[in-house]
Amino acid sequence: MKKLTIFSLLLSLAFAVNAQDKKPNPNYDAALAKQYEADDYGMKMYVLVDLKNREQYQ
């Protein structure tokens, strides 16, 4: 049981350390991101609105 606990702890630590690696995206195109008004990560914000009829809730 003690070995399993230590193994689980080491495995979770390895995943946590690996998740911290920040590698630059080689496919990032700054000009294209600026053209589409994207942020520093190349993502653009969208808003999704779901309109429903009130009669469905009555």
Secondary structure as a PSIPRED ss2 file (coil, helix, strand):
# PSIPRED VFORMAT (PSIPRED V4.0)

   1 M C   1.000  0.000  0.000
   2 K H   0.000  1.000  0.000
   3 K H   0.000  1.000  0.000
   4 L H   0.000  1.000  0.000
   5 T H   0.000  1.000  0.000
   6 I H   0.000  1.000  0.000
   7 F H   0.000  1.000  0.000
   8 S H   0.000  1.000  0.000
   9 L H   0.000  1.000  0.000
  10 L H   0.000  1.000  0.000
  11 L H   0.000  1.000  0.000
  12 S H   0.000  1.000  0.000
  13 L H   0.000  1.000  0.000
  14 A H   0.000  1.000  0.000
  15 F H   0.000  1.000  0.000
  16 A H   0.000  1.000  0.000
  17 V H   0.000  1.000  0.000
  18 N H   0.000  1.000  0.000
  19 A H   0.000  1.000  0.000
  20 Q C   1.000  0.000  0.000
  21 D C   1.000  0.000  0.000
  22 K C   1.000  0.000  0.000
  23 K C   1.000  0.000  0.000
  24 P C   1.000  0.000  0.000
  25 N C   1.000  0.000  0.000
  26 P C   1.000  0.000  0.000
  27 N C   1.000  0.000  0.000
  28 Y C   1.000  0.000  0.000
  29 D C   1.000  0.000  0.000
  30 A H   0.000  1.000  0.000
  31 A H   0.000  1.000  0.000
  32 L H   0.000  1.000  0.000
  33 A H   0.000  1.000  0.000
  34 K H   0.000  1.000  0.000
  35 Q H   0.000  1.000  0.000
  36 Y C   1.000  0.000  0.000
  37 E C   1.000  0.000  0.000
  38 A C   1.000  0.000  0.000
  39 D C   1.000  0.000  0.000
  40 D C   1.000  0.000  0.000
  41 Y C   1.000  0.000  0.000
  42 G C   1.000  0.000  0.000
  43 M C   1.000  0.000  0.000
  44 K C   1.000  0.000  0.000
  45 M C   1.000  0.000  0.000
  46 Y C   1.000  0.000  0.000
  47 V C   1.000  0.000  0.000
  48 L C   1.000  0.000  0.000
  49 V C   1.000  0.000  0.000
  50 D C   1.000  0.000  0.000
  51 L C   1.000  0.000  0.000
  52 K C   1.000  0.000  0.000
  53 N C   1.000  0.000  0.000
  54 R H   0.000  1.000  0.000
  55 E H   0.000  1.000  0.000
  56 Q H   0.000  1.000  0.000
  57 Y H   0.000  1.000  0.000
  58 Q C   1.000  0.000  0.000
